[in-house]
Amino acid sequence: MKNLFAFGFLAFALTAVSCGGNQTKTEEAADSLTEVVDSTAEALVDSINNVADSATTAIDNAADSAQNVQ
């Protein structure tokens, strides 16, 4: 869960940095930033999917336990 917020903050920071200043950027720098943002986004999606899978498993286990009580 901490990684989720860390990656979110990283994406926000990269976005804020890329929008600031009046410097012109070369295509190489823009491509590099795009790769960083893409990899960060992929890691964020993976982290969210892992959390969702864990939550689904916990809910399924609780539902199974509730059915076994009856």
Residue pairs with C-beta under 8 A, 6 or more apart in sequence:
1 51
3 43
3 47
4 44
4 47
4 48
4 51
7 40
7 43
7 44
7 47
8 44
10 40
11 37
11 40
11 41
11 44
14 33
14 36
14 37
14 40
15 37
18 33
